[in-house]
Amino acid sequence: MIFTGTLTMRSHKVKTSRQLGLSAVRLALDKKAFNPVLLDVRPWRTLMDYILVVSAQSTKQAQTISTHIKDHIKKENKHPLSIEG
């Protein structure tokens, strides 16, 4: 999942892209993802700040992790720039 910029929450608190990325890591770990890597690509990319890469034991588990993260991010009125895999 790719997250960009500084994000505003419904509660009007500002959540940075780093905080959002770390939240996504915690959500992935809730669904038993392993080897999470949150890559800081700010020095090289203007479109995104972080890329989250996680591993799963099966395709079904990977889909569950992705759905879990998307659902929680959507509750904050945010949307990932893209989802791969």
C-alpha positions in Angstrom: 0.0 0.0 0.0 1.2 3.5 -0.7 0.3 6.5 1.4 1.1 10.1 0.6 1.2 13.5 2.3 -0.1 14.9 5.6 -3.6 13.6 6.2 -6.5 15.2 8.2 -8.6 12.9 10.4 -12.3 13.3 11.0 -11.5 14.5 14.5 -9.6 17.4 12.8 -6.3 16.1 14.2 -3.5 15.9 11.7 -2.1 12.5 11.0 1.2 12.4 9.1 1.9 9.9 6.4 4.4 8.3 8.7 1.8 7.8 11.4 -0.6 6.4 8.9 2.1 4.0 7.6 2.9 2.8 11.1 -0.9 2.3 11.7 -1.0 0.2 8.6 2.0 -1.9 9.9 0.1 -2.5 13.2 -3.1 -3.4 11.3 -1.1 -5.9 9.1 0.5 -7.5 12.2 -3.0 -7.9 13.7 -3.8 -10.2 10.8 -0.5 -12.2 11.3 1.5 -10.6 8.5 5.2 -11.1 8.8 8.4 -9.3 7.7 6.7 -5.8 7.6 8.9 -3.2 5.9 7.8 0.5 5.8 10.0 2.1 3.2 10.6 5.9 3.4 10.8 7.0 -0.2 10.4 10.7 0.3 13.9 11.5 -0.9 13.2 9.8 -4.3 9.5 10.2 -5.0 7.2 13.2 -5.0 4.0 11.2 -5.4 4.4 9.1 -2.2 6.1 9.2 1.1 6.1 5.5 2.3 5.6 2.1 0.8 4.5 -0.8 3.0 5.5 -4.3 2.1 4.4 -7.3 4.2 4.5 -11.0 3.7 1.7 -13.6 4.1 1.6 -17.4 4.2 -1.2 -17.6 1.5 -3.1 -15.6 -1.1 -6.2 -15.6 1.1 -4.2 -14.2 4.1 -2.7 -11.5 1.9 -6.2 -10.5 0.7 -7.4 -10.5 4.4 -4.5 -8.2 5.4 -5.1 -5.9 2.5 -8.9 -5.7 3.2 -8.3 -5.1 7.0 -6.0 -2.2 6.3 -8.2 -0.7 3.6 -11.3 -0.9 5.9 -9.6 0.9 8.7 -8.0 3.5 6.5 -11.4 4.1 4.9 -12.9 4.8 8.3 -10.5 7.7 8.5 -11.7 9.0 5.1 -8.3 8.1 3.5 -7.5 6.0 0.6 -4.3 4.2 -0.4 -2.8 5.5 -3.6 -2.4 2.0 -4.9 -2.4 -1.7 -3.8 -0.3 -4.3 -5.4 -0.2 -8.1 -5.0 
